[in-house]
């Protein structure tokens, strides 16, 4: 099975309302997309995707198109989900559970409502560590199990889907996710092939920012080779920068 998966974060009402949803800061703001631009992205996906967007529990063979949202900002409920529903689609909403009920994040009630309306509720860890691959095993286990337990109790349903915060993935991250009951783990690597690990399928995603054009989204939706190779090359350059830059890279990232 292969999948084109789009990784969104916050959807906000307008470009000047970025602080209304999700994490604050210049780095986080680059992932916040205003509703008019998001609608154009969805139009592009509708026009070009080989397979209409679905959710992991409904499409497990052949090709698939997935739309995901990280962090659990309030824009997921206010803007993202309604836009998908108008097209008859459903998405994946990954929640950093320590932030539930804070002003800029989803509330208990909103998460339950998204689940009731057919969207997939998944874990995005508990505390959202940016350097998750550097966390010791005990912390990884705690991050996943606390988050999965909180969400499962909230929606009264098993939570088996998650995404890795911060873009730092490792096999240990996936293994501890599997131990917590996660069967489908999304990371940030721009690939379509799904990697099978014991107890867990690892799926890549294509990152979407507020500078991403509808035309580029359209080319990814139809699985065009050039943009996929471009994304893969860019990802590997960034991964090398993280490895070489160490603490300096993360300080730079936090202040952008």
HELIX and SHEET records of a PDB file:
HELIX    1   1 UNK A   15  UNK A   20  5                                   6    
HELIX    2   2 UNK A   26  UNK A   29  1                                   4    
HELIX    3   3 UNK A   35  UNK A   48  1                                  14    
HELIX    4   4 UNK A   75  UNK A   75  1                                   1    
HELIX    5   5 UNK A   76  UNK A   80  3                                   5    
HELIX    6   6 UNK A   81  UNK A   86  1                                   6    
HELIX    7   7 UNK A   97  UNK A   99  5                                   3    
HELIX    8   8 UNK A  108  UNK A  116  1                                   9    
HELIX    9   9 UNK A  132  UNK A  134  5                                   3    
HELIX   10  10 UNK A  137  UNK A  155  1                                  19    
HELIX   11  11 UNK A  165  UNK A  167  5                                   3    
HELIX   12  12 UNK A  171  UNK A  179  1                                   9    
HELIX   13  13 UNK A  214  UNK A  221  1                                   8    
HELIX   14  14 UNK A  225  UNK A  245  1                                  21    
HELIX   15  15 UNK A  247  UNK A  254  1                                   8    
SHEET    1   A 5 UNK A 120  UNK A 123  0                                        
SHEET    2   A 5 UNK A  92  UNK A  95  1                                        
SHEET    3   A 5 UNK A  63  UNK A  69  1                                        
SHEET    4   A 5 UNK A   2  UNK A   8  1                                        
SHEET    5   A 5 UNK A 206  UNK A 207  1                                        
SHEET    1   B 2 UNK A  10  UNK A  12  0                                        
SHEET    2   B 2 UNK A  32  UNK A  34  1                                        
SHEET    1   C 4 UNK A 161  UNK A 163  0                                        
SHEET    2   C 4 UNK A 184  UNK A 186  1                                        
SHEET    3   C 4 UNK A 200  UNK A 203  1                                        
SHEET    4   C 4 UNK A 195  UNK A 197 -1                                        
END                                                                             
